[in-house]
């Protein structure tokens, strides 16, 4: 009999500021609360789905949603690949597939609908969600996805007789529109990775390197603002803005951070069912219109999210045409 009244051990990781409890390679636990499947953030190097990290569930318990968080292998135990059958790579991503298969086979026992699973990831796990949309072993594991949609190159495993999480280049697959056609809700904060700028402001060597060699350093270095934030100006007291992780304060409680105000939580399939005061009709993105909901002091539907930023990065680092 397993004692499930406390979190299990975290996957091995190097402490980077957040609380770290007991660690063990025997860490592949699933936490089912009372179907939204949330993959915790942490750059594939740190954190967990535990209550003491990024999985505090209090905001969700009064809503008709079955919330599930889980852990997967991190760091080299997640991505190490020798290109052989003994170590083909993407172990942490395959851990995620195992968790989703468990949800498909067992979530009905917890009051969830296995045919209506939303997969949500944050930060690097937004990248996980993106990859699940092109994985050949994704079938019938989820119906909608949510979170920031990110993309970079993981291991495309060789065919060595195993189930491959990835069998083709993900950037090429998305450029060819070769991915799951399912409902997607994605978002970002106004000052997403502002913490990198804050690090620059506090490091004269890094600031000088950026000034002198912008094109080489910039790819590496580089609206609602509440009372609390993960990142402050160098004075240590003033929140920088709505930056990376700040939006999670309104979805998950974290014992090591001050609580944010509770936002209404609804089933994610139709955000217009939220019935918020002053809520406009949330219009989906189409080929000709990139609508988005601006969550500030008021809720407003707008169009053209950060088009000037995207134009600048497209000019500096254009995607291949073919």
Backbone bond lengths (Angstrom), bond angles and torsions (degrees), N, CA, C in turn:
res aa  C-N    CA-C-N  psi(-1)  N-CA   C-N-CA  omega(-1)  CA-C   N-CA-C  phi
1 X - - - 1.453 - - 1.529 108.85 -
2 X 1.324 117.20 126.74 1.463 121.93 -178.84 1.524 110.28 -91.83
3 X 1.330 117.28 130.02 1.457 122.29 175.29 1.526 108.01 -77.90
4 X 1.333 117.01 106.75 1.467 121.89 -176.66 1.523 112.43 -103.35
5 X 1.327 116.83 19.85 1.468 119.91 -179.32 1.524 111.88 -82.96
6 X 1.338 117.59 -11.73 1.454 121.83 177.91 1.521 109.49 -132.20
7 X 1.336 115.56 159.52 1.457 120.01 176.68 1.516 110.57 -62.25
8 X 1.331 116.40 147.06 1.451 121.36 171.83 1.523 110.09 -78.42
9 X 1.329 118.03 -175.43 1.462 120.58 179.50 1.528 111.76 -69.73
10 X 1.323 115.77 153.17 1.457 121.85 175.97 1.522 109.28 -83.02
11 X 1.330 116.87 157.36 1.454 120.77 174.52 1.527 109.43 -69.82
12 X 1.338 118.48 146.86 1.467 121.48 -177.28 1.526 111.89 -54.26
13 X 1.335 116.17 135.18 1.456 121.96 -177.64 1.515 109.42 -162.31
14 X 1.325 115.62 161.39 1.456 121.54 176.28 1.522 108.15 -89.77
15 X 1.338 120.20 124.38 1.461 121.35 -179.73 1.525 111.43 -57.98
16 X 1.334 116.61 132.11 1.459 122.01 -178.41 1.518 111.22 -134.23
17 X 1.305 117.74 38.58 1.459 120.15 174.91 1.514 114.38 112.05
18 X 1.328 118.00 -42.59 1.460 120.78 179.18 1.527 109.55 -76.94
19 X 1.342 117.77 154.60 1.462 120.22 -179.97 1.523 111.52 -60.11
20 X 1.303 115.99 136.79 1.460 122.24 178.68 1.522 108.06 -123.13
21 X 1.316 116.34 122.69 1.455 120.81 178.17 1.520 110.57 -97.64
22 X 1.311 115.65 -149.19 1.452 121.25 179.44 1.523 109.62 -63.39
23 X 1.343 116.35 137.37 1.466 121.60 179.59 1.519 110.04 -120.22
24 X 1.325 115.26 148.74 1.456 120.77 178.33 1.525 108.37 -162.75
25 X 1.338 115.81 149.86 1.461 118.30 172.99 1.530 110.73 -69.39
26 X 1.314 117.46 -17.86 1.467 121.82 172.94 1.526 107.40 -86.14
27 X 1.350 115.41 74.90 1.467 120.51 -168.52 1.524 113.52 -129.22
28 X 1.317 117.89 7.72 1.466 119.59 -173.49 1.527 110.39 -86.29
29 X 1.329 114.63 75.17 1.456 121.65 -179.15 1.524 109.93 -104.90
30 X 1.340 116.05 151.80 1.464 123.28 175.00 1.519 108.07 -115.14
31 X 1.333 116.52 132.12 1.465 121.87 177.34 1.524 108.29 -108.97
32 X 1.318 117.54 117.35 1.462 121.50 179.95 1.520 108.41 -109.25
33 X 1.306 116.78 119.18 1.454 121.90 177.96 1.526 108.09 -109.20
34 X 1.166 113.59 176.50 1.421 123.38 -173.00 1.148 130.76 -111.83
35 X 9.162 101.24 91.66 1.495 80.14 -35.16 1.520 106.48 -118.55
36 X 1.656 102.23 115.34 1.458 105.07 171.85 1.519 107.47 -112.02
37 X 1.322 117.52 123.05 1.459 121.91 179.23 1.525 107.90 -99.58
38 X 1.338 116.71 116.67 1.454 121.65 -176.60 1.523 109.62 -110.02
39 X 1.348 116.32 124.28 1.464 121.50 176.35 1.526 107.38 -97.78
40 X 1.302 117.03 121.48 1.470 121.75 -172.31 1.528 111.65 -66.51
41 X 1.349 117.73 154.22 1.463 121.68 177.70 1.525 111.52 -81.25
42 X 1.344 116.39 -174.09 1.460 120.31 176.09 1.513 115.22 129.47
43 X 1.352 117.75 18.49 1.452 119.81 173.60 1.513 115.13 63.17
44 X 1.341 118.29 22.62 1.468 123.00 -175.99 1.524 111.80 60.35
45 X 1.360 116.79 17.44 1.453 120.24 -178.35 1.517 113.58 -124.45
46 X 1.340 117.56 -21.93 1.463 119.21 -170.18 1.511 110.91 -152.13
47 X 1.346 115.45 177.19 1.458 126.31 177.70 1.530 111.78 71.15
48 X 1.328 115.05 -174.71 1.460 120.81 -175.26 1.517 108.73 -163.58
49 X 1.323 116.34 177.27 1.455 121.58 175.44 1.513 112.48 -90.70
50 X 1.330 117.78 16.60 1.457 122.00 -176.83 1.527 111.96 -75.88
51 X 1.297 115.63 158.29 1.459 121.64 177.07 1.520 110.79 -58.80
52 X 1.337 117.98 -36.40 1.461 120.43 -175.72 1.526 112.50 -77.81
53 X 1.315 117.88 -6.79 1.458 120.36 178.02 1.521 110.69 -110.87
54 X 1.328 116.81 -96.31 1.461 121.17 -173.88 1.514 112.17 -118.51
55 X 1.338 117.95 21.25 1.454 119.22 -173.63 1.506 115.41 -125.91
56 X 1.341 117.89 24.45 1.459 119.00 178.05 1.512 111.15 -62.10
57 X 1.344 117.28 126.86 1.463 121.29 -165.41 1.515 114.97 -101.14
58 X 1.346 119.22 0.96 1.463 120.13 -169.72 1.522 113.40 -56.25
59 X 1.332 118.48 -38.63 1.460 120.83 -176.49 1.530 112.43 -65.92
60 X 1.324 117.39 -20.39 1.464 120.94 -171.59 1.527 113.68 -96.32
61 X 1.330 117.58 -19.10 1.461 119.96 -166.83 1.525 114.24 -68.05
62 X 1.313 117.72 -22.65 1.465 120.15 -178.69 1.524 112.42 -92.21
63 X 1.327 117.06 12.57 1.467 120.47 -176.21 1.521 110.23 -121.25
64 X 1.308 114.76 156.42 1.461 121.67 -176.53 1.529 110.14 -81.16
65 X 1.329 115.11 61.00 1.463 121.99 -179.73 1.523 108.03 -136.69
66 X 1.305 117.15 133.79 1.457 121.42 172.12 1.530 106.61 -92.61
67 X 1.314 117.64 112.35 1.457 122.85 -177.75 1.520 109.68 -97.14
68 X 1.318 116.86 134.24 1.460 121.86 177.72 1.514 109.52 -131.62
69 X 1.324 117.00 128.56 1.462 121.58 172.14 1.524 107.45 -121.36
70 X 1.312 116.54 162.69 1.465 119.43 -179.32 1.530 109.19 -158.57
71 X 1.310 115.47 170.18 1.460 122.39 175.78 1.519 109.65 -109.93
72 X 1.311 115.66 156.20 1.461 121.08 171.18 1.515 108.45 -143.44
73 X 1.319 116.67 164.81 1.461 119.58 -177.93 1.528 111.19 -62.24
74 X 1.341 115.26 150.01 1.453 121.98 -173.64 1.528 110.95 -124.08
75 X 1.337 115.19 165.21 1.455 121.08 174.18 1.513 113.21 58.14
76 X 1.325 116.43 -138.48 1.468 120.11 -178.96 1.515 112.05 -65.00
77 X 1.345 117.19 -29.11 1.467 119.10 176.57 1.520 111.50 -68.88
78 X 1.332 116.81 -15.68 1.466 121.91 178.75 1.519 111.41 -90.00
79 X 1.350 118.00 -43.83 1.465 120.72 -168.20 1.525 115.68 -117.76
80 X 1.327 119.12 -9.07 1.460 120.19 -176.03 1.531 111.24 -54.40
81 X 1.328 116.27 131.22 1.467 121.04 179.51 1.522 109.77 -141.25
82 X 1.325 115.53 132.02 1.466 121.01 173.07 1.521 111.10 -102.79
83 X 1.342 116.43 -0.37 1.457 119.70 -177.97 1.508 113.54 72.64
84 X 1.337 116.29 18.61 1.461 120.78 179.97 1.527 109.14 -122.26
85 X 1.319 116.98 169.52 1.456 121.43 -178.52 1.530 111.17 -65.01
86 X 1.341 117.60 -25.03 1.459 120.59 179.80 1.518 112.35 -74.10
87 X 1.331 117.11 -28.09 1.464 120.18 -177.59 1.524 109.32 -149.29
88 X 1.352 117.73 72.52 1.465 120.66 -175.08 1.523 114.04 -76.03
89 X 1.356 117.84 -17.46 1.467 120.42 177.23 1.521 113.79 101.61
90 X 1.351 114.97 174.75 1.471 123.51 178.07 1.528 113.25 60.31
91 X 1.338 117.17 33.47 1.463 119.92 -177.59 1.529 111.36 -63.48
92 X 1.340 117.27 -41.51 1.458 119.58 179.83 1.509 112.85 -64.15
93 X 1.323 117.33 -35.03 1.461 121.23 177.46 1.529 110.58 -70.36
94 X 1.327 116.77 -36.29 1.458 119.28 175.43 1.531 111.27 -69.39
95 X 1.358 117.43 -29.78 1.459 119.62 172.54 1.532 110.13 -59.65
96 X 1.332 116.42 -40.27 1.456 120.63 178.98 1.525 110.90 -63.16
97 X 1.326 116.74 -40.02 1.464 120.55 177.54 1.522 110.16 -62.64
98 X 1.335 116.86 -41.77 1.470 120.36 178.37 1.526 110.94 -60.19
99 X 1.333 116.25 -41.10 1.465 119.61 179.01 1.518 110.94 -64.51
100 X 1.337 117.15 -41.49 1.463 120.82 179.55 1.531 111.32 -66.75
101 X 1.316 116.94 -35.30 1.467 119.54 176.47 1.528 110.00 -67.07
102 X 1.336 116.78 -37.33 1.464 119.26 176.81 1.517 109.99 -62.63
103 X 1.331 117.24 -41.15 1.464 120.96 177.69 1.523 110.25 -60.95
104 X 1.306 116.58 -47.68 1.475 120.44 179.83 1.526 111.31 -56.40
105 X 1.332 116.88 -41.03 1.467 120.61 -173.36 1.528 113.47 -86.62
106 X 1.342 118.59 -19.66 1.457 119.98 -169.83 1.521 115.68 -127.77
107 X 1.330 118.87 -14.71 1.460 119.44 -169.48 1.522 112.34 -66.55
108 X 1.324 118.27 -23.99 1.468 120.11 178.25 1.528 111.07 -60.44
109 X 1.327 117.30 -29.92 1.461 120.97 178.71 1.524 112.28 -68.72
110 X 1.347 116.27 -16.76 1.458 121.31 179.04 1.527 111.87 -105.35
111 X 1.331 116.46 12.17 1.454 120.72 178.69 1.508 114.16 88.29
112 X 1.331 118.06 9.83 1.459 121.51 -179.82 1.515 112.33 -96.74
113 X 1.323 115.91 159.71 1.461 122.13 178.90 1.527 108.69 -102.08
114 X 1.326 119.32 111.57 1.467 121.02 -177.88 1.522 113.26 -64.75
115 X 1.342 117.36 -15.59 1.466 120.82 178.65 1.527 111.98 -92.95
116 X 1.338 117.06 3.39 1.464 120.40 -178.16 1.523 109.76 -137.24
117 X 1.325 115.63 59.63 1.462 122.24 -178.06 1.520 109.31 -100.74
118 X 1.325 116.36 128.50 1.460 121.84 173.79 1.522 108.65 -104.26
119 X 1.316 116.61 126.54 1.460 122.81 178.62 1.521 108.18 -98.79
120 X 1.328 116.76 120.89 1.459 121.75 -177.11 1.518 109.87 -125.36
121 X 1.316 116.49 132.07 1.457 121.24 176.37 1.511 110.07 -130.82
122 X 1.328 115.81 156.93 1.455 120.05 -179.89 1.519 109.22 -128.31
123 X 1.338 115.78 142.39 1.457 122.52 178.60 1.536 108.67 60.04
124 X 1.338 117.67 -126.46 1.464 119.06 -179.08 1.521 111.78 -58.73
125 X 1.337 117.03 -27.33 1.469 118.16 -179.66 1.524 111.38 -77.67
126 X 1.353 118.19 -12.56 1.453 119.18 164.66 1.516 110.04 -62.80
127 X 1.327 115.63 -33.49 1.465 121.07 173.38 1.523 110.50 -64.47
128 X 1.337 116.63 -40.84 1.469 119.52 176.57 1.522 110.61 -57.78
129 X 1.333 116.35 -47.18 1.465 120.58 -179.08 1.526 110.12 -59.56
130 X 1.333 116.57 -42.86 1.459 120.35 178.80 1.522 110.91 -59.27
131 X 1.330 116.85 -43.86 1.465 120.44 -178.47 1.526 112.09 -68.99
132 X 1.330 117.34 -35.21 1.468 119.47 177.92 1.533 110.63 -60.16
133 X 1.327 117.16 -27.47 1.467 120.42 -178.77 1.521 112.72 -71.44
134 X 1.347 118.31 -15.24 1.467 120.01 177.23 1.525 112.31 -118.92
135 X 1.331 116.55 0.69 1.459 119.00 -178.38 1.526 110.67 -69.88
136 X 1.350 117.89 137.36 1.474 119.75 178.62 1.526 113.34 -70.95
137 X 1.351 118.64 -9.88 1.469 119.98 -179.76 1.522 110.92 -110.94
138 X 1.337 116.60 32.71 1.469 121.31 -176.67 1.521 112.56 -94.11
139 X 1.336 118.74 -11.93 1.462 122.88 -164.40 1.524 112.42 -53.90
140 X 1.340 115.46 130.65 1.466 124.71 172.08 1.529 112.86 61.89
141 X 1.351 118.05 23.12 1.452 120.27 -179.86 1.524 112.42 -98.06
142 X 1.328 119.26 -22.76 1.461 122.50 177.69 1.513 109.15 -158.86
143 X 1.354 114.81 160.00 1.466 120.32 -174.38 1.515 113.07 -115.86
144 X 1.329 117.77 -26.29 1.462 121.90 177.37 1.527 108.02 -141.55
145 X 1.346 116.33 162.86 1.455 120.07 179.13 1.523 109.45 -134.29
146 X 1.338 115.72 156.04 1.451 121.40 178.21 1.507 110.99 -148.81
147 X 1.330 116.34 155.56 1.455 121.59 179.25 1.510 110.48 122.42
148 X 1.340 118.05 172.59 1.462 120.00 176.93 1.512 110.20 -65.82
149 X 1.329 117.78 133.07 1.451 121.65 -178.27 1.522 108.95 -93.39
150 X 1.327 116.26 111.69 1.456 122.70 -177.12 1.517 109.43 -120.15
151 X 1.343 115.66 161.88 1.458 118.70 -177.82 1.518 110.35 -155.93
152 X 1.320 116.72 125.45 1.457 122.07 166.14 1.517 107.63 -150.38
153 X 1.329 118.01 -173.72 1.462 119.31 -168.35 1.524 112.46 -97.11
154 X 1.325 118.01 112.48 1.458 122.02 169.45 1.525 109.27 -91.24
155 X 1.331 116.45 -165.30 1.463 120.92 178.43 1.519 109.83 -78.99
156 X 1.312 117.23 125.92 1.463 121.78 168.80 1.528 105.97 -93.29
157 X 1.323 116.01 101.36 1.461 121.26 -169.67 1.529 111.49 -68.04
158 X 1.322 114.83 145.03 1.456 120.39 174.20 1.534 109.81 -73.57
159 X 1.315 115.53 154.54 1.462 120.74 177.95 1.523 109.03 -77.47
160 X 1.332 115.73 101.82 1.466 121.42 -176.94 1.518 111.24 -122.32
161 X 1.341 116.54 22.75 1.453 121.30 179.30 1.513 114.40 93.35
162 X 1.348 117.91 -3.44 1.455 121.80 -179.14 1.527 110.30 -100.08
163 X 1.339 116.61 164.03 1.462 119.72 170.42 1.518 108.36 -69.96
164 X 1.313 117.16 121.19 1.464 121.18 -177.38 1.518 110.29 -93.80
165 X 1.329 116.89 126.61 1.457 119.71 176.21 1.524 110.39 -66.25
166 X 1.323 117.16 -39.15 1.463 121.94 176.29 1.517 109.43 -127.18
167 X 1.339 115.89 133.39 1.460 120.14 178.06 1.525 112.35 -121.65
168 X 1.365 117.20 6.37 1.457 120.62 179.23 1.522 109.09 -158.20
169 X 1.315 115.85 164.03 1.456 121.30 -178.80 1.524 110.06 -65.14
170 X 1.345 119.13 123.20 1.469 120.67 -175.20 1.527 113.54 -65.90
171 X 1.332 118.19 -38.12 1.470 119.55 -179.98 1.525 109.88 -63.92
172 X 1.334 116.30 -44.41 1.461 119.32 177.65 1.511 112.52 -62.27
173 X 1.345 116.62 -38.85 1.466 120.44 -179.94 1.521 110.93 -62.46
174 X 1.335 117.78 -44.43 1.464 119.77 -179.26 1.518 111.79 -70.13
175 X 1.323 117.86 -35.01 1.467 119.76 178.16 1.524 111.22 -66.96
176 X 1.344 116.70 -26.64 1.468 121.66 177.02 1.531 111.48 -91.02
177 X 1.315 117.67 5.89 1.472 124.09 -178.23 1.526 110.36 58.32
178 X 1.323 116.03 37.25 1.460 122.35 -179.60 1.529 108.74 -102.03
179 X 1.344 116.61 76.04 1.450 121.51 179.52 1.523 108.47 -153.38
180 X 1.329 116.79 171.16 1.460 121.19 -179.34 1.519 110.52 -61.98
181 X 1.314 117.07 133.00 1.466 122.32 176.10 1.526 108.35 -96.14
182 X 1.333 116.11 87.42 1.457 122.50 -176.67 1.525 108.38 -135.17
183 X 1.346 118.26 163.35 1.470 119.90 177.23 1.531 111.42 -61.51
184 X 1.331 115.93 135.86 1.466 122.73 -179.24 1.519 108.78 -129.54
185 X 1.328 116.95 135.20 1.459 121.11 169.11 1.521 106.64 -125.89
186 X 1.324 116.27 125.28 1.463 121.63 -175.41 1.514 109.09 -132.49
187 X 1.318 117.20 158.56 1.451 119.86 -179.25 1.508 112.55 -160.13
188 X 1.325 115.07 171.28 1.455 121.87 176.62 1.521 108.45 -154.40
189 X 1.319 116.06 162.65 1.453 120.61 174.10 1.529 109.48 -92.90
190 X 1.321 116.68 163.21 1.462 121.03 -176.31 1.525 111.96 -62.38
191 X 1.323 116.90 -38.49 1.469 121.14 -174.05 1.526 110.80 -117.74
192 X 1.329 117.18 43.40 1.457 123.56 -168.95 1.534 115.09 -32.92
193 X 1.311 118.62 -73.12 1.459 120.40 -173.49 1.524 111.64 -100.71
194 X 1.330 115.25 41.42 1.460 120.16 179.40 1.521 111.85 -62.00
195 X 1.344 117.62 -22.89 1.466 118.84 -177.94 1.520 111.33 -61.99
196 X 1.355 116.89 -26.07 1.456 119.19 177.14 1.525 110.83 -69.67
197 X 1.340 116.06 -35.44 1.456 120.01 175.90 1.521 110.20 -67.13
198 X 1.337 116.82 -40.11 1.458 120.71 179.29 1.523 110.24 -62.06
199 X 1.350 116.35 -40.27 1.458 119.43 176.88 1.526 110.85 -61.45
200 X 1.342 116.39 -39.15 1.462 119.74 178.29 1.520 111.57 -63.70
201 X 1.327 116.51 -43.09 1.457 120.19 -178.22 1.529 111.90 -63.19
202 X 1.325 116.32 -23.28 1.460 120.36 -179.53 1.522 112.72 -101.12
203 X 1.337 117.73 9.11 1.459 120.82 -177.04 1.524 109.35 -138.07
204 X 1.323 116.90 101.72 1.462 121.25 -176.24 1.519 111.84 -62.93
205 X 1.322 117.94 -35.17 1.470 120.94 -179.51 1.520 110.75 -64.98
206 X 1.345 116.43 -45.89 1.458 120.05 179.25 1.524 111.18 -66.11
207 X 1.337 117.31 -39.78 1.455 120.83 179.80 1.525 110.65 -62.96
208 X 1.324 117.00 -41.53 1.470 121.22 178.72 1.530 110.46 -65.60
209 X 1.348 117.07 -41.36 1.465 120.61 179.22 1.523 111.19 -62.74
210 X 1.330 117.35 -37.70 1.456 120.83 178.76 1.522 110.72 -67.29
211 X 1.332 116.95 -42.30 1.469 120.79 179.87 1.519 111.61 -63.58
212 X 1.342 117.00 -38.85 1.463 120.79 -172.76 1.524 113.20 -88.02
213 X 1.328 117.60 -21.94 1.474 119.60 -175.51 1.522 109.54 -144.43
214 X 1.347 116.54 60.40 1.458 122.17 -170.47 1.519 112.29 -59.21
215 X 1.334 118.41 -48.07 1.466 120.70 -172.33 1.523 111.74 -63.72
216 X 1.330 117.47 -30.11 1.460 119.69 -179.89 1.524 111.86 -84.00
217 X 1.337 117.03 -34.52 1.463 120.57 -173.84 1.522 112.23 -90.87
218 X 1.330 118.43 -34.78 1.464 121.67 -173.46 1.526 113.64 -56.25
219 X 1.339 119.62 -41.76 1.467 117.68 179.99 1.523 112.89 -63.79
220 X 1.341 116.52 -20.80 1.456 120.00 -179.43 1.533 110.24 -92.46
221 X 1.354 116.22 -40.21 1.452 120.45 -173.56 1.523 114.50 -84.57
222 X 1.235 98.62 -36.14 1.452 101.00 -173.09 1.555 120.98 -100.48
223 X 17.848 115.90 157.45 1.032 136.02 45.33 1.516 104.91 -139.87
224 X 1.434 106.07 -28.18 1.482 100.45 175.40 1.520 107.99 -95.89
225 X 1.299 116.29 128.91 1.457 121.29 178.73 1.526 107.92 -120.61
226 X 1.319 116.88 113.69 1.449 120.85 -178.36 1.518 112.01 -91.55
227 X 1.316 115.66 -165.96 1.472 120.50 -179.04 1.519 111.44 -71.87
228 X 1.331 117.23 -25.94 1.448 120.95 -174.36 1.525 109.86 -118.26
229 X 1.307 115.35 150.01 1.449 120.76 178.50 1.518 108.60 -155.51
230 X 1.314 115.91 154.97 1.455 119.75 175.66 1.523 111.48 -75.38
231 X 1.336 117.35 -21.05 1.458 120.41 -172.05 1.522 110.51 -132.64
232 X 1.331 115.79 136.30 1.453 121.77 179.65 1.522 109.85 -123.42
233 X 1.325 115.58 161.40 1.454 121.61 172.18 1.527 109.45 -59.67
234 X 1.340 117.23 165.09 1.470 119.02 -179.60 1.519 114.64 -54.80
235 X 1.353 117.97 -17.73 1.463 118.64 177.27 1.529 112.10 -70.69
236 X 1.340 116.39 -12.66 1.457 121.13 175.12 1.504 115.60 82.15
237 X 1.334 118.25 -2.00 1.461 120.80 -175.22 1.522 113.90 -121.49
238 X 1.322 117.82 -29.98 1.458 121.60 -172.96 1.525 110.63 -94.55
239 X 1.344 119.41 119.40 1.470 120.19 176.73 1.525 111.20 -56.02
240 X 1.337 115.75 135.49 1.462 119.66 -178.66 1.514 111.13 -65.78
241 X 1.301 116.16 -37.95 1.461 121.54 -177.12 1.516 108.46 161.18
242 X 1.309 116.71 -161.66 1.465 121.16 175.12 1.517 107.32 -85.81
243 X 1.332 116.65 94.34 1.455 121.65 -171.19 1.527 110.95 -110.82
244 X 1.326 115.17 -174.09 1.456 122.91 -176.64 1.523 110.21 -56.77
245 X 1.329 116.86 135.23 1.459 126.13 -178.26 1.527 113.48 78.82
246 X 1.347 119.23 -18.60 1.459 119.56 -175.20 1.528 112.01 -61.28
247 X 1.332 117.57 -34.37 1.462 119.16 -179.84 1.522 112.38 -69.54
248 X 1.351 117.33 -24.27 1.462 119.30 178.24 1.526 111.92 -66.89
249 X 1.341 117.12 -22.51 1.457 119.89 178.94 1.525 111.97 -61.46
250 X 1.342 116.68 -20.23 1.458 121.02 -177.63 1.532 112.01 -97.70
251 X 1.357 116.06 -1.94 1.464 119.80 -179.53 1.513 112.97 -117.47
252 X 1.335 117.21 -34.60 1.461 121.19 -177.56 1.520 109.39 -130.77
253 X 1.330 115.86 139.93 1.455 119.49 173.46 1.521 108.76 -83.06
254 X 1.331 115.85 143.92 1.456 122.62 179.82 1.523 106.96 -133.13
255 X 1.319 118.44 112.88 1.459 120.33 -174.61 1.519 113.77 -56.65
256 X 1.320 117.00 -24.66 1.463 120.58 -178.09 1.525 112.63 -92.19
257 X 1.359 117.90 6.15 1.451 121.84 175.55 1.524 109.13 -129.64
258 X 1.354 118.16 150.44 1.469 119.02 174.44 1.524 110.12 -62.56
259 X 1.334 117.84 145.98 1.465 119.96 -179.42 1.520 111.77 -72.92
260 X 1.318 115.98 145.87 1.454 120.60 171.92 1.509 109.60 -96.69
261 X 1.336 118.87 171.36 1.468 120.25 177.12 1.517 110.42 -68.59
262 X 1.309 115.93 151.65 1.455 120.91 -179.37 1.530 110.47 -78.82
263 X 1.315 116.25 132.44 1.454 121.37 173.74 1.517 109.28 -101.66
264 X 1.340 118.95 147.61 1.461 120.27 177.22 1.526 110.64 -60.05
265 X 1.308 116.48 133.33 1.466 121.88 -179.28 1.519 108.11 -112.15
266 X 1.313 115.57 130.41 1.450 120.58 -178.56 1.515 109.44 -129.51
267 X 1.328 115.84 164.47 1.451 119.22 173.24 1.528 108.55 -58.95
268 X 1.345 117.56 133.74 1.458 119.82 -168.36 1.521 115.79 -77.91
269 X 1.328 119.21 -3.22 1.458 119.44 -174.48 1.522 112.46 -69.99
270 X 1.321 118.90 -29.94 1.460 121.72 179.59 1.524 108.41 -141.82
271 X 1.334 117.28 96.89 1.473 119.26 -177.54 1.518 113.22 -63.58
272 X 1.321 118.43 -17.64 1.459 120.01 178.58 1.524 112.47 -72.03
273 X 1.330 117.51 -8.57 1.461 120.75 176.69 1.527 112.39 -83.33
274 X 1.335 116.54 0.45 1.466 119.59 -177.67 1.527 112.11 -67.58
275 X 1.353 117.54 -28.49 1.468 122.56 178.44 1.528 111.65 54.47
276 X 1.341 116.39 43.90 1.458 120.52 176.98 1.526 110.24 -79.63
277 X 1.331 115.97 147.50 1.457 119.76 177.36 1.524 109.52 -63.53
278 X 1.327 116.34 127.03 1.455 121.08 -179.79 1.516 114.06 77.55
279 X 1.342 117.53 9.63 1.456 121.43 -178.10 1.520 110.75 -73.71
280 X 1.338 118.82 119.86 1.463 120.55 175.80 1.521 110.59 -76.62
281 X 1.304 116.69 168.68 1.457 120.67 174.95 1.523 109.18 -68.35
282 X 1.340 116.68 116.55 1.464 121.23 -176.36 1.527 108.32 -79.74
283 X 1.322 116.07 109.11 1.457 121.77 -174.23 1.524 110.48 -92.11
284 X 1.311 118.22 137.34 1.472 120.79 -178.84 1.528 111.61 -73.77
285 X 1.318 115.40 156.70 1.461 121.63 175.27 1.527 108.84 -71.07
286 X 1.323 116.13 142.02 1.458 121.60 176.79 1.520 108.72 -131.84
287 X 1.333 116.95 178.79 1.463 120.66 -179.16 1.523 111.79 -59.47
288 X 1.312 116.79 -34.11 1.454 119.39 -175.54 1.514 115.04 -102.17
289 X 1.344 118.11 -7.34 1.463 120.06 -174.48 1.537 110.05 -140.44
290 X 1.323 117.33 121.57 1.469 120.73 175.86 1.527 109.25 -101.02
291 X 1.336 114.70 72.27 1.457 120.82 178.69 1.532 110.27 -68.21
292 X 1.334 116.04 150.89 1.457 120.62 172.47 1.519 109.28 -153.13
293 X 1.334 115.65 154.95 1.453 121.75 177.95 1.522 108.32 -93.24
294 X 1.322 116.85 118.87 1.461 122.48 177.75 1.534 108.08 -89.02
295 X 1.342 115.92 110.37 1.458 121.35 -178.51 1.522 107.76 -96.04
296 X 1.324 116.97 92.62 1.455 122.75 178.52 1.506 109.87 -123.31
297 X 1.317 117.48 -141.13 1.459 119.68 174.51 1.519 110.58 -63.97
298 X 1.335 116.26 -25.24 1.460 122.96 172.26 1.515 108.92 -129.74
299 X 1.335 116.94 163.04 1.459 121.94 176.68 1.519 108.64 -96.94
300 X 1.336 117.00 121.28 1.463 120.75 -176.09 1.521 110.73 -136.91
301 X 1.339 116.24 135.43 1.458 121.23 171.51 1.520 108.07 -81.49
302 X 1.338 116.25 127.76 1.451 121.13 179.16 1.520 109.25 -133.82
303 X 1.316 116.14 174.76 1.460 121.69 -177.67 1.517 108.77 -138.18
304 X 1.348 115.77 142.70 1.451 119.82 178.27 1.512 112.92 88.65
305 X 1.341 117.80 62.10 1.465 122.63 -176.41 1.527 110.49 -74.36
306 X 1.329 116.73 114.85 1.466 123.68 174.25 1.537 112.24 50.07
307 X 1.319 117.16 40.97 1.464 119.65 -177.79 1.520 112.34 -61.88
308 X 1.343 117.80 -33.07 1.466 119.76 179.13 1.526 110.96 -67.81
309 X 1.341 116.72 -38.06 1.465 119.71 178.03 1.529 110.60 -64.73
310 X 1.339 115.45 -47.63 1.460 118.92 -178.60 1.523 110.92 -62.00
311 X 1.324 117.65 -38.52 1.464 121.00 179.68 1.523 111.01 -62.99
312 X 1.346 115.89 -38.70 1.467 119.83 179.21 1.519 111.29 -65.42
313 X 1.341 116.69 -46.81 1.457 119.59 -179.26 1.528 111.26 -69.52
314 X 1.332 117.99 -33.89 1.467 119.90 176.03 1.522 111.16 -63.63
315 X 1.340 115.80 -33.06 1.460 119.68 178.91 1.527 111.73 -73.12
316 X 1.358 116.14 -39.58 1.465 119.96 -178.30 1.523 111.52 -76.70
317 X 1.335 116.17 -42.02 1.454 121.26 -176.84 1.533 109.72 -130.09
318 X 1.324 118.08 74.40 1.471 120.05 -178.22 1.525 111.83 -68.88
319 X 1.330 115.55 144.52 1.456 120.70 174.69 1.524 109.54 -73.51
320 X 1.315 117.31 148.89 1.472 119.01 176.92 1.519 110.96 -62.21
321 X 1.306 116.92 147.51 1.467 121.54 -177.39 1.514 111.94 -76.04
322 X 1.321 117.82 -27.08 1.467 121.18 -177.82 1.506 110.58 -117.52
